Amino acid sequence: MTEDVRVAVAEVELAMERLNGAFDRYVQELHASEVGGENLDRAIKMKAAMRDSGAIYLSWAKHYAGFDETPMMD
């Protein structure tokens, strides 16, 4: 893959880390507030869904970008 692709994948990975951190803080804020309830439950599910789906997409991006080009073990 080209260096542009490798850099772009790394940038997306960093952006996902920032997004996950922001969601974590949002959930913590809801948890600490008196609002909580249904909003907190929805935020927890949202956080988990974004973390998991982001990890899946990044895994495939890294695979196709050749980040995992290691010899297969027999």
C-alpha positions in Angstrom: 0.0 0.0 0.0 1.0 3.6 -0.4 2.2 5.7 2.4 -0.9 7.9 2.0 -3.1 4.9 2.8 -1.0 4.0 5.8 -1.1 7.6 7.1 -4.9 7.8 6.5 -5.5 4.6 8.4 -3.4 5.8 11.3 -5.3 9.1 11.3 -8.7 7.2 11.4 -7.3 5.1 14.3 -6.4 8.2 16.3 -9.8 9.8 15.5 -11.6 6.7 16.7 -9.5 6.8 19.9 -10.5 10.4 20.5 -14.2 9.6 19.7 -14.2 6.7 22.1 -12.6 8.9 24.8 -15.3 11.6 24.2 -18.0 9.0 24.5 -16.4 7.7 27.7 -16.4 11.2 29.2 -20.0 11.7 28.1 -21.2 8.5 29.8 -19.3 9.4 32.9 -20.9 12.9 32.9 -24.4 11.4 32.6 -23.6 8.8 35.3 -22.4 11.6 37.6 -25.4 13.8 36.9 -28.9 13.3 38.2 -30.2 13.0 34.6 -29.0 9.4 34.0 -31.8 7.0 33.4 -32.8 6.3 29.8 -30.2 8.7 28.4 -27.5 7.0 30.3 -28.6 3.5 29.1 -28.7 4.8 25.5 -25.3 6.4 25.8 -23.7 3.3 27.2 -25.1 1.3 24.2 -23.9 3.9 21.8 -20.5 3.9 23.3 -20.1 0.2 23.0 -21.5 0.0 19.5 -19.2 2.7 18.2 -16.2 1.2 20.0 -16.9 -2.3 18.6 -17.8 -1.3 15.1 -14.9 1.1 14.9 -12.6 -1.7 15.9 -14.0 -4.0 13.2 -13.6 -1.3 10.5 -10.1 -0.5 11.6 -9.2 -4.2 11.6 -10.3 -4.6 8.0 -8.6 -1.3 7.0 -5.3 -2.5 8.5 -5.7 -5.9 6.8 -6.3 -4.4 3.4 -3.6 -1.7 3.9 -1.1 -4.6 4.6 -0.5 -3.8 8.2 -0.8 -7.5 9.1 1.6 -8.8 6.4 3.2 -11.5 8.4 4.1 -14.9 7.2 1.5 -17.6 7.9 2.6 -20.2 10.5 2.3 -23.8 9.3 
